[in-house]
Amino acid sequence: MNKKIKVLVSGAGGDVGQGVIKALNHSNLDLEIYTICIFEDSSFLHLNERSFIAPYASSEEYIGYLINLMNQLEIDIFFPTVDSEILKISQHKALLEAETNALIFVDTIDKVEICDDKLLTYKFLSENGFDTPKTMIPKTKEDIEAFIADAGTPFIVKKRWDNGAKHLHIFETIEDSLHFLGNEDFIFQQYLDAEEEEYTAGVYIGEDKEIKGVVLFNRELKGGSTYKARRILDENLETSLAKVAQKLDMKYVNIQARKIDNTLYIFEFNGRLSGSTAIVSQVLNAPEMAIRELILKEKVEKIKDRREFVAMRYYEEIYADIDQIEALKKRSEELMK
């Protein structure tokens, strides 16, 4: 391919979209990156003029908007990054690819649902023999008593479909949790008492179904997102994560876990590129690898990088004057005419 590869990234105001953009900027491929987000003051919309304000993913017009946008911009590959859009885009992936010339980097609906729903995540892991905290939805007080007898206290109650640390509660007694009884939007989960042993990992599977890389980090959290990360080199843990990823069989998966007695207990999947994508890309640049495989039809090799390093995040400002914001709004409106 001699022309620039045109890439679309959504969620330019969030850490996931920004991580993908940073990873793409690390690449030496000839890329032209376009970005969308729902707010005019989303920071990464103001890096250049290849940015547009998009409708909410929940709106009826969103899929049509994406088709129109990708056709007008002649997009080659789209990396969706916003949790609220992943399920919808997966449901409409065939339509999006049929109506445009773009490849959509999202997996099949059944796999996305396993990642999206923490109860399905638990069922997938437990049914396949992988270590995971005990999880359930109690229907009676006796169910909670049986759960505590098995899982112990404290225990966690959290929303099945949330990301980060939103709607997460830690309870010591049954009485504190009773108002969640019968609410199928929430799961009860075993508490893993290992705050300093929080891990995140990125795993990429090639088109040949071989694991191309597993990158594991011990991390510190701030607001539910990775704030500091230290790369961990542990072949046993990496092999365990590779087995989970191969069973799930997604092109790229982010796995979150806690370590107890040298065993990783997995509690969450992100069935998309994650907020740690930029950090992972120092070793395994998943967006670039996807472009090389899916667009350029290249074979990607297994990652052999064994460097240890620490990643430390910090805030940085992006400024836009009123004229820039008005120009963003104008080109976004003109695109839809």
Secondary structure, 3 states (H helix, E strand, C coil): CCCCEEEEEECCCCHHHHHHHHHHHHCCCCEEEEEEECCCCCHHHHCCCCEEECCCCCCCCHHHHHHHHHHHHCCCEEECCCHHHHHHHHHCHHHHHHHCCCEECCCCHHHHHHHHCHHHHHHHHHHCCCCCCCEECCCCHHHHHHHHHHHCCCEEEEECCCCCCCCEEEECCHHHHHHHCCCCCEEEEECCCCHHHEEEEEEEECCCCCEEEEEEEEEEEECCEEEEEEECCCHHHHHHHHHHHHHHCCCEEEEEEEEECCEEEEEEEECCCCCCHHHHCCCCCHHHHHHHHHHCCCCCCCCCCCCCCEEECCCCCCCCCHHHHHHHHHHHHHHCC
